[in-house]
Amino acid sequence: MEQPKGKVLGEYPLLPDVLRKHQVTTLLDDKTLDDIEKSLQTRIRIVQSDGKSFIEVITDRPLIEIEDE
């Protein structure tokens, strides 16, 4: 894996948790998170595979739940 040249990766790449096998650090393609972090020379963060969790991670704030009336 080669790091994208001239591209800003941000603070860290986000990967959805569905890429992991059985909640371990090995991904579906048999690479480990450590392999990818070393290759990209940056930390990776695993996030839950739902829109709410993704928004909370990128905004660093919990979403406000609105109750139905």
N, CA, C and O atoms as a Tripos MOL2 file, in Angstrom:
@<TRIPOS>MOLECULE
protein
  276   275    69     0     0
PROTEIN
NO_CHARGES

@<TRIPOS>ATOM
      1 N           0.8480   -1.1690    0.0000 N.3       1 MET1
      2 CA          0.0000    0.0000    0.0000 C.3       1 MET1
      3 C           0.8950    1.2330    0.0000 C.2       1 MET1
      4 O           1.8600    1.3240    0.7580 O.2       1 MET1
      5 N           0.5600    2.1490   -0.8420 N.am      2 GLU2
      6 CA          1.3680    3.3530   -0.9570 C.3       2 GLU2
      7 C           0.5520    4.5510   -0.5020 C.2       2 GLU2
      8 O          -0.6080    4.7090   -0.8830 O.2       2 GLU2
      9 N           1.1680    5.3910    0.3150 N.am      3 GLN3
     10 CA          0.4630    6.5780    0.7900 C.3       3 GLN3
     11 C           0.2140    7.5190   -0.3790 C.2       3 GLN3
     12 O           1.0990    7.7530   -1.2020 O.2       3 GLN3
     13 N          -1.0020    8.0550   -0.4430 N.am      4 PRO4
     14 CA         -1.2990    9.0140   -1.5170 C.3       4 PRO4
     15 C          -0.3490   10.2090   -1.4380 C.2       4 PRO4
     16 O          -0.2670   10.8780   -0.4080 O.2       4 PRO4
     17 N           0.3530   10.4650   -2.5120 N.am      5 LYS5
     18 CA          1.3280   11.5490   -2.5210 C.3       5 LYS5
     19 C           0.6230   12.8740   -2.7950 C.2       5 LYS5
     20 O          -0.2370   12.9630   -3.6720 O.2       5 LYS5
     21 N           0.9950   13.8940   -2.0390 N.am      6 GLY6
     22 CA          0.4320   15.2120   -2.2330 C.3       6 GLY6
     23 C          -1.0020   15.3580   -1.7470 C.2       6 GLY6
     24 O          -1.6390   16.3760   -2.0150 O.2       6 GLY6
     25 N          -1.5150   14.3730   -1.0460 N.am      7 LYS7
     26 CA         -2.8930   14.4190   -0.5450 C.3       7 LYS7
     27 C          -2.8660   14.5990    0.9660 C.2       7 LYS7
     28 O          -2.0630   13.9810    1.6640 O.2       7 LYS7
     29 N          -3.7390   15.4390    1.4500 N.am      8 VAL8
     30 CA         -3.8690   15.6300    2.8890 C.3       8 VAL8
     31 C          -4.8250   14.5690    3.4070 C.2       8 VAL8
     32 O          -5.9770   14.5040    2.9800 O.2       8 VAL8
     33 N          -4.3460   13.7300    4.3320 N.am      9 LEU9
     34 CA         -5.1800   12.6740    4.8810 C.3       9 LEU9
     35 C          -5.9780   13.1430    6.0800 C.2       9 LEU9
     36 O          -6.8180   12.4010    6.5900 O.2       9 LEU9
     37 N          -5.7370   14.3440    6.5340 N.am     10 GLY10
     38 CA         -6.4230   14.8170    7.7280 C.3      10 GLY10
     39 C          -5.7120   14.3020    8.9690 C.2      10 GLY10
     40 O          -4.5790   13.8270    8.9030 O.2      10 GLY10
     41 N          -6.3990   14.4050   10.1040 N.am     11 GLU11
     42 CA         -5.8110   13.9520   11.3610 C.3      11 GLU11
     43 C          -5.5290   12.4590   11.3290 C.2      11 GLU11
     44 O          -4.4500   12.0090   11.7140 O.2      11 GLU11
     45 N          -6.5110   11.7010   10.8650 N.am     12 TYR12
     46 CA         -6.3560   10.2540   10.7120 C.3      12 TYR12
     47 C          -7.4840    9.7290    9.8350 C.2      12 TYR12
     48 O          -8.6020   10.2420    9.8810 O.2      12 TYR12
     49 N          -7.1920    8.7090    9.0380 N.am     13 PRO13
     50 CA         -8.2530    8.1020    8.2240 C.3      13 PRO13
     51 C          -9.2530    7.3630    9.1090 C.2      13 PRO13
     52 O          -8.8880    6.8170   10.1500 O.2      13 PRO13
     53 N         -10.5030    7.3520    8.6910 N.am     14 LEU14
     54 CA        -11.5550    6.6300    9.3980 C.3      14 LEU14
     55 C         -11.9460    5.4100    8.5760 C.2      14 LEU14
     56 O         -12.1640    5.5060    7.3680 O.2      14 LEU14
     57 N         -12.0320    4.2680    9.2400 N.am     15 LEU15
     58 CA        -12.4880    3.0460    8.5860 C.3      15 LEU15
     59 C         -13.7120    2.5220    9.3180 C.2      15 LEU15
     60 O         -13.7530    2.5480   10.5480 O.2      15 LEU15
     61 N         -14.7150    2.0450    8.5790 N.am     16 PRO16
     62 CA        -15.9100    1.5040    9.2420 C.3      16 PRO16
     63 C         -15.6120    0.1590    9.8970 C.2      16 PRO16
     64 O         -14.8020   -0.6220    9.3980 O.2      16 PRO16
     65 N         -16.2720   -0.0970   11.0110 N.am     17 ASP17
     66 CA        -16.0180   -1.3270   11.7620 C.3      17 ASP17
     67 C         -16.3990   -2.5970   11.0040 C.2      17 ASP17
     68 O         -15.9480   -3.6800   11.3760 O.2      17 ASP17
     69 N         -17.2030   -2.5000    9.9710 N.am     18 VAL18
     70 CA        -17.5850   -3.6960    9.2140 C.3      18 VAL18
     71 C         -16.4220   -4.2780    8.4160 C.2      18 VAL18
     72 O         -16.5220   -5.3930    7.9050 O.2      18 VAL18
     73 N         -15.3220   -3.5360    8.3040 N.am     19 LEU19
     74 CA        -14.1460   -4.0660    7.6200 C.3      19 LEU19
     75 C         -13.3800   -5.0670    8.4720 C.2      19 LEU19
     76 O         -12.5580   -5.8240    7.9560 O.2      19 LEU19
     77 N         -13.6430   -5.0740    9.7620 N.am     20 ARG20
     78 CA        -12.9160   -5.9810   10.6570 C.3      20 ARG20
     79 C         -13.5730   -7.3500   10.6910 C.2      20 ARG20
     80 O         -14.7850   -7.4840   10.5260 O.2      20 ARG20
     81 N         -12.7490   -8.3560   10.9080 N.am     21 LYS21
     82 CA        -13.2430   -9.7210   11.0800 C.3      21 LYS21
     83 C         -13.5110   -9.9520   12.5530 C.2      21 LYS21
     84 O         -12.5890   -9.8750   13.3650 O.2      21 LYS21
     85 N         -14.7180  -10.2250   12.9060 N.am     22 HIS22
     86 CA        -15.0800  -10.6400   14.2700 C.3      22 HIS22
     87 C         -14.5300   -9.7070   15.3480 C.2      22 HIS22
     88 O         -14.0700  -10.1660   16.3940 O.2      22 HIS22
     89 N         -14.5770   -8.4050   15.0940 N.am     23 GLN23
     90 CA        -14.1610   -7.3830   16.0700 C.3      23 GLN23
     91 C         -12.6910   -7.4890   16.4830 C.2      23 GLN23
     92 O         -12.3430   -7.1310   17.6080 O.2      23 GLN23
     93 N         -11.8350   -7.9690   15.5990 N.am     24 VAL24
     94 CA        -10.4000   -8.0050   15.8730 C.3      24 VAL24
     95 C          -9.7100   -7.0000   14.9620 C.2      24 VAL24
     96 O         -10.3700   -6.3190   14.1760 O.2      24 VAL24
     97 N          -8.3920   -6.9020   15.0610 N.am     25 THR25
     98 CA         -7.6710   -5.8900   14.2840 C.3      25 THR25
     99 C          -7.3210   -6.3510   12.8770 C.2      25 THR25
    100 O          -6.6950   -5.6010   12.1280 O.2      25 THR25
    101 N          -7.7080   -7.5640   12.4990 N.am     26 THR26
    102 CA         -7.4790   -8.0360   11.1380 C.3      26 THR26
    103 C          -8.6700   -7.6400   10.2720 C.2      26 THR26
    104 O          -9.8240   -7.8560   10.6420 O.2      26 THR26
    105 N          -8.3720   -7.0600    9.1240 N.am     27 LEU27
    106 CA         -9.4390   -6.6290    8.2280 C.3      27 LEU27
    107 C          -9.8340   -7.7580    7.2870 C.2      27 LEU27
    108 O          -9.1970   -8.8120    7.2660 O.2      27 LEU27
    109 N         -10.8770   -7.5330    6.5170 N.am     28 LEU28
    110 CA        -11.3910   -8.5640    5.6190 C.3      28 LEU28
    111 C         -10.3650   -9.0150    4.5810 C.2      28 LEU28
    112 O         -10.4460  -10.1410    4.0910 O.2      28 LEU28
    113 N          -9.4030   -8.1580    4.2370 N.am     29 ASP29
    114 CA         -8.3730   -8.5360    3.2590 C.3      29 ASP29
    115 C          -7.1370   -9.1290    3.9340 C.2      29 ASP29
    116 O          -6.0770   -9.2320    3.3160 O.2      29 ASP29
    117 N          -7.2750   -9.5200    5.2030 N.am     30 ASP30
    118 CA         -6.2130  -10.1320    6.0160 C.3      30 ASP30
    119 C          -5.0610   -9.1950    6.3450 C.2      30 ASP30
    120 O          -4.0210   -9.6500    6.8190 O.2      30 ASP30
    121 N          -5.2170   -7.9130    6.1080 N.am     31 LYS31
    122 CA         -4.2320   -6.9350    6.5840 C.3      31 LYS31
    123 C          -4.6330   -6.5320    7.9950 C.2      31 LYS31
    124 O          -5.8100   -6.5630    8.3520 O.2      31 LYS31
    125 N          -3.6520   -6.1610    8.7800 N.am     32 THR32
    126 CA         -3.9550   -5.6960   10.1320 C.3      32 THR32
    127 C          -3.9690   -4.1680   10.1390 C.2      32 THR32
    128 O          -3.4500   -3.5190    9.2310 O.2      32 THR32
    129 N          -4.5700   -3.6200   11.1770 N.am     33 LEU33
    130 CA         -4.5530   -2.1630   11.3230 C.3      33 LEU33
    131 C          -3.1220   -1.6620   11.4250 C.2      33 LEU33
    132 O          -2.7940   -0.6070   10.8830 O.2      33 LEU33
    133 N          -2.2680   -2.4080   12.1140 N.am     34 ASP34
    134 CA         -0.8550   -2.0220   12.2220 C.3      34 ASP34
    135 C          -0.1950   -1.9610   10.8450 C.2      34 ASP34
    136 O           0.5700   -1.0380   10.5660 O.2      34 ASP34
    137 N          -0.4890   -2.9460    9.9780 N.am     35 ASP35
    138 CA          0.0690   -2.9450    8.6180 C.3      35 ASP35
    139 C          -0.3030   -1.6620    7.8830 C.2      35 ASP35
    140 O           0.5450   -1.0230    7.2610 O.2      35 ASP35
    141 N          -1.5690   -1.2980    7.9630 N.am     36 ILE36
    142 CA         -2.0520   -0.1190    7.2410 C.3      36 ILE36
    143 C          -1.4740    1.1540    7.8450 C.2      36 ILE36
    144 O          -1.0640    2.0550    7.1140 O.2      36 ILE36
    145 N          -1.4380    1.2370    9.1810 N.am     37 GLU37
    146 CA         -0.8730    2.4260    9.8320 C.3      37 GLU37
    147 C           0.5950    2.6020    9.4720 C.2      37 GLU37
    148 O           1.0380    3.7220    9.2160 O.2      37 GLU37
    149 N           1.3500    1.5170    9.4500 N.am     38 LYS38
    150 CA          2.7690    1.6060    9.0870 C.3      38 LYS38
    151 C           2.9300    2.0260    7.6360 C.2      38 LYS38
    152 O           3.7860    2.8500    7.3130 O.2      38 LYS38
    153 N           2.1090    1.4630    6.7640 N.am     39 SER39
    154 CA          2.1920    1.7830    5.3460 C.3      39 SER39
    155 C           1.8380    3.2460    5.0750 C.2      39 SER39
    156 O           2.5100    3.9200    4.2950 O.2      39 SER39
    157 N           0.7870    3.7250    5.7210 N.am     40 LEU40
    158 CA          0.3480    5.1110    5.5260 C.3      40 LEU40
    159 C           1.0900    6.1010    6.4170 C.2      40 LEU40
    160 O           0.9890    7.3130    6.2280 O.2      40 LEU40
    161 N           1.8300    5.5830    7.3820 N.am     41 GLN41
    162 CA          2.5730    6.3880    8.3490 C.3      41 GLN41
    163 C           1.6580    7.3510    9.1000 C.2      41 GLN41
    164 O           1.9810    8.5230    9.2930 O.2      41 GLN41
    165 N           0.5160    6.8280    9.5150 N.am     42 THR42
    166 CA         -0.4360    7.6070   10.3000 C.3      42 THR42
    167 C          -1.3440    6.6630   11.0660 C.2      42 THR42
    168 O          -1.4660    5.4900   10.7120 O.2      42 THR42
    169 N          -1.9760    7.1660   12.1080 N.am     43 ARG43
    170 CA         -2.9250    6.3550   12.8750 C.3      43 ARG43
    171 C          -4.2330    6.2380   12.1190 C.2      43 ARG43
    172 O          -4.5870    7.1100   11.3250 O.2      43 ARG43
    173 N          -4.9440    5.1570   12.3720 N.am     44 ILE44
    174 CA         -6.2600    4.9180   11.7760 C.3      44 ILE44
    175 C          -7.2580    4.7990   12.9080 C.2      44 ILE44
    176 O          -6.9460    4.2720   13.9760 O.2      44 ILE44
    177 N          -8.4520    5.2900   12.6680 N.am     45 ARG45
    178 CA         -9.5040    5.1650   13.6780 C.3      45 ARG45
    179 C         -10.6590    4.3570   13.1000 C.2      45 ARG45
    180 O         -11.1280    4.6260   11.9940 O.2      45 ARG45
    181 N         -11.1100    3.3690   13.8590 N.am     46 ILE46
    182 CA        -12.2560    2.5550   13.4720 C.3      46 ILE46
    183 C         -13.5080    3.2030   14.0510 C.2      46 ILE46
    184 O         -13.5540    3.5380   15.2350 O.2      46 ILE46
    185 N         -14.5180    3.3770   13.2080 N.am     47 VAL47
    186 CA        -15.7740    3.9690   13.6650 C.3      47 VAL47
    187 C         -16.9270    3.0130   13.3860 C.2      47 VAL47
    188 O         -16.8560    2.1820   12.4800 O.2      47 VAL47
    189 N         -17.9760    3.1400   14.1680 N.am     48 GLN48
    190 CA        -19.1640    2.3280   13.9400 C.3      48 GLN48
    191 C         -19.7560    2.6670   12.5780 C.2      48 GLN48
    192 O         -19.6190    3.7850   12.0810 O.2      48 GLN48
    193 N         -20.4100    1.6890   11.9960 N.am     49 SER49
    194 CA        -20.9270    1.8350   10.6300 C.3      49 SER49
    195 C         -22.3350    2.4200   10.5980 C.2      49 SER49
    196 O         -23.2490    1.8350   10.0180 O.2      49 SER49
    197 N         -22.4920    3.5530   11.2140 N.am     50 ASP50
    198 CA        -23.7710    4.2490   11.1130 C.3      50 ASP50
    199 C         -23.4970    5.7430   10.9840 C.2      50 ASP50
    200 O         -22.4630    6.2350   11.4350 O.2      50 ASP50
    201 N         -24.4070    6.4400   10.3830 N.am     51 GLY51
    202 CA        -24.2070    7.8650   10.1230 C.3      51 GLY51
    203 C         -23.9970    8.6920   11.3730 C.2      51 GLY51
    204 O         -23.1750    9.6080   11.3860 O.2      51 GLY51
    205 N         -24.7370    8.3730   12.4300 N.am     52 LYS52
    206 CA        -24.6400    9.1420   13.6730 C.3      52 LYS52
    207 C         -23.2280    9.0720   14.2450 C.2      52 LYS52
    208 O         -22.6530   10.0980   14.6070 O.2      52 LYS52
    209 N         -22.6720    7.8760   14.3280 N.am     53 SER53
    210 CA        -21.3220    7.7130   14.8800 C.3      53 SER53
    211 C         -20.2910    8.4340   14.0260 C.2      53 SER53
    212 O         -19.3720    9.0570   14.5580 O.2      53 SER53
    213 N         -20.4350    8.3570   12.7100 N.am     54 PHE54
    214 CA        -19.5080    9.0240   11.8080 C.3      54 PHE54
    215 C         -19.5240   10.5340   12.0380 C.2      54 PHE54
    216 O         -18.4670   11.1540   12.1560 O.2      54 PHE54
    217 N         -20.7080   11.1230   12.1010 N.am     55 ILE55
    218 CA        -20.8320   12.5700   12.3310 C.3      55 ILE55
    219 C         -20.2400   12.9500   13.6830 C.2      55 ILE55
    220 O         -19.5500   13.9630   13.7920 O.2      55 ILE55
    221 N         -20.5010   12.1520   14.7090 N.am     56 GLU56
    222 CA        -19.9580   12.4480   16.0380 C.3      56 GLU56
    223 C         -18.4340   12.4180   16.0280 C.2      56 GLU56
    224 O         -17.7970   13.2330   16.6950 O.2      56 GLU56
    225 N         -17.8430   11.4940   15.2840 N.am     57 VAL57
    226 CA        -16.3820   11.4040   15.2230 C.3      57 VAL57
    227 C         -15.7940   12.5970   14.4780 C.2      57 VAL57
    228 O         -14.8290   13.1970   14.9510 O.2      57 VAL57
    229 N         -16.3530   12.9530   13.3260 N.am     58 ILE58
    230 CA        -15.7380   14.0380   12.5550 C.3      58 ILE58
    231 C         -15.9970   15.4110   13.1550 C.2      58 ILE58
    232 O         -15.2290   16.3420   12.9120 O.2      58 ILE58
    233 N         -17.0730   15.5560   13.9410 N.am     59 THR59
    234 CA        -17.3330   16.8480   14.5810 C.3      59 THR59
    235 C         -16.8090   16.8920   16.0100 C.2      59 THR59
    236 O         -16.7670   17.9570   16.6270 O.2      59 THR59
    237 N         -16.4080   15.7310   16.5390 N.am     60 ASP60
    238 CA        -15.9100   15.6010   17.9110 C.3      60 ASP60
    239 C         -16.9550   16.0700   18.9250 C.2      60 ASP60
    240 O         -16.6190   16.6110   19.9790 O.2      60 ASP60
    241 N         -18.2400   15.8490   18.5810 N.am     61 ARG61
    242 CA        -19.3440   16.2250   19.4740 C.3      61 ARG61
    243 C         -20.4670   15.2070   19.3330 C.2      61 ARG61
    244 O         -20.7230   14.7050   18.2380 O.2      61 ARG61
    245 N         -21.1350   14.9030   20.4370 N.am     62 PRO62
    246 CA        -22.2970   14.0090   20.3310 C.3      62 PRO62
    247 C         -23.4650   14.7350   19.6690 C.2      62 PRO62
    248 O         -23.6540   15.9370   19.8570 O.2      62 PRO62
    249 N         -24.2400   13.9890   18.8980 N.am     63 LEU63
    250 CA        -25.4340   14.5750   18.2860 C.3      63 LEU63
    251 C         -26.5400   14.6670   19.3220 C.2      63 LEU63
    252 O         -26.6560   13.8170   20.2050 O.2      63 LEU63
    253 N         -27.3400   15.6960   19.2020 N.am     64 ILE64
    254 CA        -28.4650   15.8850   20.1180 C.3      64 ILE64
    255 C         -29.6360   15.0640   19.5980 C.2      64 ILE64
    256 O         -30.0240   15.1870   18.4370 O.2      64 ILE64
    257 N         -30.1890   14.2370   20.4550 N.am     65 GLU65
    258 CA        -31.3410   13.4180   20.0800 C.3      65 GLU65
    259 C         -32.6050   14.2570   20.2540 C.2      65 GLU65
    260 O         -32.7960   14.8820   21.2970 O.2      65 GLU65
    261 N         -33.4600   14.2720   19.2470 N.am     66 ILE66
    262 CA        -34.7280   14.9920   19.3170 C.3      66 ILE66
    263 C         -35.8300   13.9650   19.5230 C.2      66 ILE66
    264 O         -35.9800   13.0260   18.7420 O.2      66 ILE66
    265 N         -36.5900   14.1580   20.5780 N.am     67 GLU67
    266 CA        -37.6600   13.2170   20.8850 C.3      67 GLU67
    267 C         -38.8760   13.5060   20.0230 C.2      67 GLU67
    268 O         -39.2030   14.6620   19.7520 O.2      67 GLU67
    269 N         -39.5440   12.4340   19.5940 N.am     68 ASP68
    270 CA        -40.8040   12.5830   18.8550 C.3      68 ASP68
    271 C         -41.8930   13.0100   19.8240 C.2      68 ASP68
    272 O         -41.9070   12.5920   20.9820 O.2      68 ASP68
    273 N         -42.8010   13.8420   19.3440 N.am     69 GLU69
    274 CA        -43.8990   14.2790   20.2140 C.3      69 GLU69
    275 C         -45.0500   13.3260   20.1410 C.2      69 GLU69
    276 O         -46.0650   13.5310   20.8060 O.2      69 GLU69
@<TRIPOS>BOND
     1     1     2 1
     2     2     3 1
     3     3     4 2
     4     3     5 am
     5     5     6 1
     6     6     7 1
     7     7     8 2
     8     7     9 am
     9     9    10 1
    10    10    11 1
    11    11    12 2
    12    11    13 am
    13    13    14 1
    14    14    15 1
    15    15    16 2
    16    15    17 am
    17    17    18 1
    18    18    19 1
    19    19    20 2
    20    19    21 am
    21    21    22 1
    22    22    23 1
    23    23    24 2
    24    23    25 am
    25    25    26 1
    26    26    27 1
    27    27    28 2
    28    27    29 am
    29    29    30 1
    30    30    31 1
    31    31    32 2
    32    31    33 am
    33    33    34 1
    34    34    35 1
    35    35    36 2
    36    35    37 am
    37    37    38 1
    38    38    39 1
    39    39    40 2
    40    39    41 am
    41    41    42 1
    42    42    43 1
    43    43    44 2
    44    43    45 am
    45    45    46 1
    46    46    47 1
    47    47    48 2
    48    47    49 am
    49    49    50 1
    50    50    51 1
    51    51    52 2
    52    51    53 am
    53    53    54 1
    54    54    55 1
    55    55    56 2
    56    55    57 am
    57    57    58 1
    58    58    59 1
    59    59    60 2
    60    59    61 am
    61    61    62 1
    62    62    63 1
    63    63    64 2
    64    63    65 am
    65    65    66 1
    66    66    67 1
    67    67    68 2
    68    67    69 am
    69    69    70 1
    70    70    71 1
    71    71    72 2
    72    71    73 am
    73    73    74 1
    74    74    75 1
    75    75    76 2
    76    75    77 am
    77    77    78 1
    78    78    79 1
    79    79    80 2
    80    79    81 am
    81    81    82 1
    82    82    83 1
    83    83    84 2
    84    83    85 am
    85    85    86 1
    86    86    87 1
    87    87    88 2
    88    87    89 am
    89    89    90 1
    90    90    91 1
    91    91    92 2
    92    91    93 am
    93    93    94 1
    94    94    95 1
    95    95    96 2
    96    95    97 am
    97    97    98 1
    98    98    99 1
    99    99   100 2
   100    99   101 am
   101   101   102 1
   102   102   103 1
   103   103   104 2
   104   103   105 am
   105   105   106 1
   106   106   107 1
   107   107   108 2
   108   107   109 am
   109   109   110 1
   110   110   111 1
   111   111   112 2
   112   111   113 am
   113   113   114 1
   114   114   115 1
   115   115   116 2
   116   115   117 am
   117   117   118 1
   118   118   119 1
   119   119   120 2
   120   119   121 am
   121   121   122 1
   122   122   123 1
   123   123   124 2
   124   123   125 am
   125   125   126 1
   126   126   127 1
   127   127   128 2
   128   127   129 am
   129   129   130 1
   130   130   131 1
   131   131   132 2
   132   131   133 am
   133   133   134 1
   134   134   135 1
   135   135   136 2
   136   135   137 am
   137   137   138 1
   138   138   139 1
   139   139   140 2
   140   139   141 am
   141   141   142 1
   142   142   143 1
   143   143   144 2
   144   143   145 am
   145   145   146 1
   146   146   147 1
   147   147   148 2
   148   147   149 am
   149   149   150 1
   150   150   151 1
   151   151   152 2
   152   151   153 am
   153   153   154 1
   154   154   155 1
   155   155   156 2
   156   155   157 am
   157   157   158 1
   158   158   159 1
   159   159   160 2
   160   159   161 am
   161   161   162 1
   162   162   163 1
   163   163   164 2
   164   163   165 am
   165   165   166 1
   166   166   167 1
   167   167   168 2
   168   167   169 am
   169   169   170 1
   170   170   171 1
   171   171   172 2
   172   171   173 am
   173   173   174 1
   174   174   175 1
   175   175   176 2
   176   175   177 am
   177   177   178 1
   178   178   179 1
   179   179   180 2
   180   179   181 am
   181   181   182 1
   182   182   183 1
   183   183   184 2
   184   183   185 am
   185   185   186 1
   186   186   187 1
   187   187   188 2
   188   187   189 am
   189   189   190 1
   190   190   191 1
   191   191   192 2
   192   191   193 am
   193   193   194 1
   194   194   195 1
   195   195   196 2
   196   195   197 am
   197   197   198 1
   198   198   199 1
   199   199   200 2
   200   199   201 am
   201   201   202 1
   202   202   203 1
   203   203   204 2
   204   203   205 am
   205   205   206 1
   206   206   207 1
   207   207   208 2
   208   207   209 am
   209   209   210 1
   210   210   211 1
   211   211   212 2
   212   211   213 am
   213   213   214 1
   214   214   215 1
   215   215   216 2
   216   215   217 am
   217   217   218 1
   218   218   219 1
   219   219   220 2
   220   219   221 am
   221   221   222 1
   222   222   223 1
   223   223   224 2
   224   223   225 am
   225   225   226 1
   226   226   227 1
   227   227   228 2
   228   227   229 am
   229   229   230 1
   230   230   231 1
   231   231   232 2
   232   231   233 am
   233   233   234 1
   234   234   235 1
   235   235   236 2
   236   235   237 am
   237   237   238 1
   238   238   239 1
   239   239   240 2
   240   239   241 am
   241   241   242 1
   242   242   243 1
   243   243   244 2
   244   243   245 am
   245   245   246 1
   246   246   247 1
   247   247   248 2
   248   247   249 am
   249   249   250 1
   250   250   251 1
   251   251   252 2
   252   251   253 am
   253   253   254 1
   254   254   255 1
   255   255   256 2
   256   255   257 am
   257   257   258 1
   258   258   259 1
   259   259   260 2
   260   259   261 am
   261   261   262 1
   262   262   263 1
   263   263   264 2
   264   263   265 am
   265   265   266 1
   266   266   267 1
   267   267   268 2
   268   267   269 am
   269   269   270 1
   270   270   271 1
   271   271   272 2
   272   271   273 am
   273   273   274 1
   274   274   275 1
   275   275   276 2
@<TRIPOS>SUBSTRUCTURE
     1 MET1         2 RESIDUE 1 A MET
     2 GLU2         6 RESIDUE 1 A GLU
     3 GLN3        10 RESIDUE 1 A GLN
     4 PRO4        14 RESIDUE 1 A PRO
     5 LYS5        18 RESIDUE 1 A LYS
     6 GLY6        22 RESIDUE 1 A GLY
     7 LYS7        26 RESIDUE 1 A LYS
     8 VAL8        30 RESIDUE 1 A VAL
     9 LEU9        34 RESIDUE 1 A LEU
    10 GLY10       38 RESIDUE 1 A GLY
    11 GLU11       42 RESIDUE 1 A GLU
    12 TYR12       46 RESIDUE 1 A TYR
    13 PRO13       50 RESIDUE 1 A PRO
    14 LEU14       54 RESIDUE 1 A LEU
    15 LEU15       58 RESIDUE 1 A LEU
    16 PRO16       62 RESIDUE 1 A PRO
    17 ASP17       66 RESIDUE 1 A ASP
    18 VAL18       70 RESIDUE 1 A VAL
    19 LEU19       74 RESIDUE 1 A LEU
    20 ARG20       78 RESIDUE 1 A ARG
    21 LYS21       82 RESIDUE 1 A LYS
    22 HIS22       86 RESIDUE 1 A HIS
    23 GLN23       90 RESIDUE 1 A GLN
    24 VAL24       94 RESIDUE 1 A VAL
    25 THR25       98 RESIDUE 1 A THR
    26 THR26      102 RESIDUE 1 A THR
    27 LEU27      106 RESIDUE 1 A LEU
    28 LEU28      110 RESIDUE 1 A LEU
    29 ASP29      114 RESIDUE 1 A ASP
    30 ASP30      118 RESIDUE 1 A ASP
    31 LYS31      122 RESIDUE 1 A LYS
    32 THR32      126 RESIDUE 1 A THR
    33 LEU33      130 RESIDUE 1 A LEU
    34 ASP34      134 RESIDUE 1 A ASP
    35 ASP35      138 RESIDUE 1 A ASP
    36 ILE36      142 RESIDUE 1 A ILE
    37 GLU37      146 RESIDUE 1 A GLU
    38 LYS38      150 RESIDUE 1 A LYS
    39 SER39      154 RESIDUE 1 A SER
    40 LEU40      158 RESIDUE 1 A LEU
    41 GLN41      162 RESIDUE 1 A GLN
    42 THR42      166 RESIDUE 1 A THR
    43 ARG43      170 RESIDUE 1 A ARG
    44 ILE44      174 RESIDUE 1 A ILE
    45 ARG45      178 RESIDUE 1 A ARG
    46 ILE46      182 RESIDUE 1 A ILE
    47 VAL47      186 RESIDUE 1 A VAL
    48 GLN48      190 RESIDUE 1 A GLN
    49 SER49      194 RESIDUE 1 A SER
    50 ASP50      198 RESIDUE 1 A ASP
    51 GLY51      202 RESIDUE 1 A GLY
    52 LYS52      206 RESIDUE 1 A LYS
    53 SER53      210 RESIDUE 1 A SER
    54 PHE54      214 RESIDUE 1 A PHE
    55 ILE55      218 RESIDUE 1 A ILE
    56 GLU56      222 RESIDUE 1 A GLU
    57 VAL57      226 RESIDUE 1 A VAL
    58 ILE58      230 RESIDUE 1 A ILE
    59 THR59      234 RESIDUE 1 A THR
    60 ASP60      238 RESIDUE 1 A ASP
    61 ARG61      242 RESIDUE 1 A ARG
    62 PRO62      246 RESIDUE 1 A PRO
    63 LEU63      250 RESIDUE 1 A LEU
    64 ILE64      254 RESIDUE 1 A ILE
    65 GLU65      258 RESIDUE 1 A GLU
    66 ILE66      262 RESIDUE 1 A ILE
    67 GLU67      266 RESIDUE 1 A GLU
    68 ASP68      270 RESIDUE 1 A ASP
    69 GLU69      274 RESIDUE 1 A GLU
